[in-house]
Amino acid sequence: MTAVSCNQLERIYAVGDDPWSFRTSAYEQSKFRATCAALPRRTYRSVLELGCGNGELARHVAPRCAAYTGVDAVQTALDAARRAIPEGRFHRLFLPAPLPGGDHDLLLLSEVLYFLDPPGLVALAQQIDRRWPAADLVCVTWLGPSGNALQGAEALEIFRASSRRALRCAMSTDRYRIDVAEGGR
């Protein structure tokens, strides 16, 4: 079972900076609002979003955070995210990788887990546990066919089993679920 390659992700974005219609899809906008509603706190010092894509979810989350950091593997996505959140910090990384530092009290993983393979999921969960044990963690998982080696629910279970955190389902629909683990405060 292999992870999605950086080249595969770049091919997805070759059609433009919004390949999943995040900006115009009522479904996506509703999911972004639901993600914000699931956040355990009203405000945060710093959010680290893994797989930030074009920054559309960040438009919803960043106003609740004093600082925003986004990570993505695709330059086209990062360029769009910088336009969406000009005050944010952005890093081009292909996960799993050492994550950028910071005093993050929110880690956001929205529809990114199924792009990794099982060893990558284990490494990511362990890195997050080790570096940000007191941060809230929010995972949004697509439940339909991912087109990848791992499906969303399967990737979430591997990540959950590899983490010391008690992720609980905060919301579930027939298309996605939102899991939350509250950090120590």
Helices and strands as residue ranges (DSSP letters): H 6-12, G 13-15, H 26-38, E 44-50, H 56-61, G 62-64, E 65-72, H 75-84, E 89-92, E 106-110, G 113-115, H 118-131, E 136-142, H 152-162, E 168-172, E 176-181
